[in-house]
Amino acid sequence: MIPNEQLRELADKYGSPLYVYDADQIIDNYNRFVSAFDVEQLQVHYACKALTNLSILKLFKEMGSGLDCVSEQEVQLGLHAGFDPKDIIYTPNGVSFDEYRRVLKYKTRITVDNLSLLEKVGVNYPDHPIHIRINPHLMAGGNQKISVGHIDSKFGISIHQLPHILRLVKNLKINVEGIHVHTGSDIIDTDVFIRVADLIFGIADQFDDITSIDLGSGFKIAYKEGDMSTDIEKLGKAFSDRFNAYCKEKNTKITLRFEPGKFMVSNAGHFLTQVNVVKQTTSCTFAGINSGLNHLIRPMFYNAHHHIDNISNQSGEKKLYSIVGNICETDTFADNRLLNEVREGDTLVFRNAGAYCYTMASNYNSRLRPPEVMVLHGRDYLIRERETFQDIIKGQLEAEFSLTPSVGS
Ligand SMILES: Cc1ncc(COP(=O)(O)O)c(C=O)c1O
């Protein structure tokens, strides 16, 4: 836990807005997750879409984690951070066969999530071991946008198309090493994972050489006091018992793989911002900060709740504020939030800003993306510089043209 005083010092040192990640918290999260399961072969592949900074990836590598990547560029980042290709699993959705070809050159593990691709990979790379992503038709996950295993979801191959999958695998002699399923994010009910596992065991039984099953992720973490979260120890125990019983019954040793993102990094992130303006209206008091949906879009995109503290006035009287951004859209971070009195210049910190925060940031309104700092054993490391105007114009080509048509045209 980074003390508020240190967060204030970091805001002074690096300026704001600023993302700060507590590496010790990430280490605790990782160790807690791994200790919750009692199986012979467990592999954790951190879902790096949550937070892709190279130093964070290196931290995961040092801890012994693998990586779950959803794009060619995430794979390249993983390789750049030093991951062995066999410890990277590429699990994209809706990408072209050309992208698969490029990733296959790196010899990572791959997951295939549609029949047309299964056929193309089977015809062109019959020996490359693959995972097949199944859509189990189960509704799970915190909200519609993050529920991805239901019947109307674009993810995975329908469980009802299993006969078709089996035909392709047999005819093309495809090397299927694993079955993959990911039903969504923010799943509280531990039974969902057990139900999915039972489905997957049934599917795995129909293939000859399955060496792993991949349950994706979806663990819910608490965003505010009183929030429910997945009881990872309870889940780990129940799941391990079920998994070990299956392995014993089949007399087989398979690897159990998970791809947690949010669980690993969400509570390690702090987003520091400064109050530009306190505006009293007839209906409320706005605290307008030096950031917006361009830096942290989860509240606007998912209605996500991020706990906010005024760390410049911790003993100030509690008052209600609407926290808004400086983007030319309605970018409200929080409505009617009770905060210690907010003054212009105060530093507000958004908690749980580790997952899907910086990675979803943009240059909208041509504003610069903030720097990132990692704190390990009390020491701070700048791990990404604040952008400059040069980053905004990088890659743009100024067309040489005239509005006056040339003679004869
Ligand atoms: C295939 C896959 N694995 C893992 C994850 C990580 O999920 P979470 O951040 O909820 O742990 C996702 C999230 O979208 C995903 O799509």
The ligand as an ORCA input file, in Angstrom:
! r2SCAN-3c Opt
* xyz 0 1
  C      -9.572    -14.157    -23.205
  C      -9.420    -13.304    -22.004
  N      -8.636    -13.733    -20.988
  C      -8.473    -12.987    -19.874
  C      -9.080    -11.751    -19.729
  C      -8.836    -10.955    -18.471
  O      -9.992    -10.738    -17.748
  P      -9.966     -9.986    -16.347
  O      -9.253     -8.696    -16.534
  O     -11.374     -9.834    -15.939
  O      -9.176    -10.825    -15.391
  C      -9.913    -11.273    -20.734
  C     -10.597     -9.968    -20.595
  O     -11.240     -9.417    -21.420
  C     -10.079    -12.065    -21.913
  O     -10.860    -11.634    -22.917
*
